[in-house]
């Protein structure tokens, strides 16, 4: 299995400025990437807010 590390800032973390919290897991871009790539790719989100 291949692994992609998404290392980034609040966008990677999933910050939601409208609600001062986090977007739902399925709406964060690393999760969208994982869905687009399908099985066989592990996507790890390491974002810092």
N, C-alpha and C positions, 0 to 999 in steps of 0.2 A: 504494500500500500504506500502511496506517495502522500506526503504531508506538506501543506502550505501553512506557514506562520504569518498571520496578519498582525503585524506589530505597528501600533500607531497611537493616535491621540484620541480625543473624545468622539470623533466620527467612527473610529473602529470600536470603541467602547459602547457606542450606541446612545450617546447623549441626546435627549429630547428637550430642546430649549423651551418648547411650548408648555410642557408640564413639569419642567425642572427635575426630570427623572431619566429613565431609560426607555428606549423603544422596546417593543416586544421582541423576544429572541428571534422570531421568524422574520422580523422586519429589518434587523441589523444587517449591514452589507456582507459581513463574513458568512452569515447564514444563507443569504441569497446566493452568494458565490458557491457555497457547498451544494445547494439545491441545483444550481445550473450545471455544476461539474458532475454530479451524480455519485454513484458508489465507486469505491476504489480510490477516492481522494479524501484525506482527512484535513479539515480546515480548523486551525486553532486561532482563536481571537485573543490577542493580548493587547488590549487598548487601555490607555490610562486617561481618566477624565481629569 
